[in-house]
């Protein structure tokens, strides 16, 4: 898709203020509200404009972990976390590591438990670099499900119940909100 100067102004205005009105945009680019609405629809359909709602974990006082991984089965690792409430996003990347995963929690120990229990112990993983994000230059929004259908099996597929895990018993890990074995306050 080719963006003209009016499209670029629309995208920029939404980036500055996601609640900007179509009327304000129209005044800025000298178009009627229906013409602005049509351009916005076209930009959204093409993927050039997307508005994401969710939580800002850093503003909420939560911890964000960036985990870089070398794995011979990156799709398997990504699949493991798709339903995990702590999982923010994952990227297949080039370079020394081939995966970058982002997690958030109210507890660093929970993040360490996820990395140690699910990633470092995975036989397809040869290298893990675990870092806590200190600040974010721009707002970092995570689309987050805060209430889930409860299940006896954790979405990661691990064959261990939280109540049996030493990290959970010592309150180092908050546990899995999906299974109802959760000791935190976020979910």
N, C-alpha and C positions, 0 to 999 in steps of 0.2 A: 504494500500500500504506500502510495506517495502522500505525504502530508504537505499541505500548502500552509501559508503563513497564518491563516485563520485557524486551521486545525491545531497548529503549534500553540497559538494563544489560548485556545480552549483547554488544551492539555495542561498548559502552564497554570492557568487560572484554577483548574481543579487541583493541581498539585499544591498550590498555595492555600486553597480553601475548598475542601471537598463538599461544603454546603453552599457553594456559590450558586446564585440563581441564573437561570437561562436569560432572564431579562438583563442582568448585569453583563453577562457575556455578550449579548446582542448589542448593547450600547458600546462596548469596547471594540467590537469588530464590525459594527455597522450592518447588522443583519436583524431580521425580525425573529421573534421568539420561535415560530414554527420552523424557520430555516435553521436556527441554532439547534432545536430539538432533533431535526433530521441529521445534522452533522454529528451530534453526540451519539445518536443511534448507530450511525455508520462507523464511528470511531470505536464504539463498544463492540460491535459485531466483528470488526477486524482485529480486536485485541489491542488496539492502540490506546484505549482508555478503559481502565477498570478501577472500580472503587471497592476497597476491601474493608470490611468491618471485623472487629475482633477486640482483643485486649492489647494494651501496651505493657508487656511484662516488666520492663525496666521502670516505668513510671509507677507501677503497682508495687514496687519493692521486691520483685521476684528476681531470681537468678536466671541468666541465659547462658547455656553452654554451647560452644562451637566445637564440634568433634570432627576432626579430619581422620580418615580411615583409608588404609590400603586393604583391599579385599579381592579375592578371586571370584567372589559372588556378590557384587554390589546390589543387584536386583533383589537378592534374597534378604539382604540387610534392610534395604528400603521397605520391602514388603512386611518385614517383622514389625516395623514401627507405624505403619499406616493408620492403625486404629488406636495408637497409644495417646492418651490424653496429654502426656508431657512432650510429645513430638510437635515441633513447630514447622519444620520443613527439612527437605533433603535435596541435595544436588549431586549429580554425577559430574565429576570434574576431571580435568587433565592434570598432568604433573605427577609428582611423587605419590600423592594420595589420589584415589579415584572416587572418593565420597566425602562430602561435607554435610554433616547433620547438625541441626539446631534443636535444642531442647530447652524447656523452661520449667522451673519449679520454685516453690518457696524454700527449698532446702538444697544446699550444695551437696550434702551427703546423699540425697535421693538421686541427684544427677550422677554422682560418682557410682552409685549402686547400679544405675541403668548401664553406664559405660562398662563397669567391671563385670556385672552379671550377664549382660546380653551381648556386648560387643567384644571386649577383650577375650572372653571365653569362647567365642565363635571360632571354629577351626579354619574358616576361610579368611580370617583377619590376621594380617601379619604386622600391622603397625597402627597405633592409635595416638593421636595428639589431642589431648583434652584441655580446653581453655574456657575460662569464665569471661564473658563479655563485661567490661567495666562501664563503658558509656556507648551511646549511639548518637551519631551526628544528626540523624533525622529520626522522626518517630518510627518505631519498629512495631508494626501491628501483626498480631498472630490471630488468625481465625481460630477460635477455640470453642469447642463444645464443652459446656459447663455442666450439663446433665446428660447422662447416657443411659442406654438400656443396660441394666446389669446382667452380667454373665458369670457363670462359674469358671469359665476359662478366660485368662487374660488375653487381650488382643495380640500380644507379642508371640503367643503360642508356647511360652515357656512351660515346662511341666513341673512347676514348683508353685505351691500356694504361698502367698506372702507370709501368712502366719507361721510357716515352717522355715522361713529365711532368717538367718542370724542378723542381717542388717535391719530387717523389720522388727525383730524381737528386741533389739537394742535401740530402737527408735532412731536409727541412722537413716533409714529409708521410710518415706511416708506411705509406701505401698501403692497398690493399684486401685484407683477409684472405680474402674469398671467392675471389678470383682467384689466391691464393697469392703475390701480389706485395705482401708485407707485411714491414716492417722493424722492427716493434715487438715487445713482449713480452706484451701483454695477451691477444691471441687466439692 
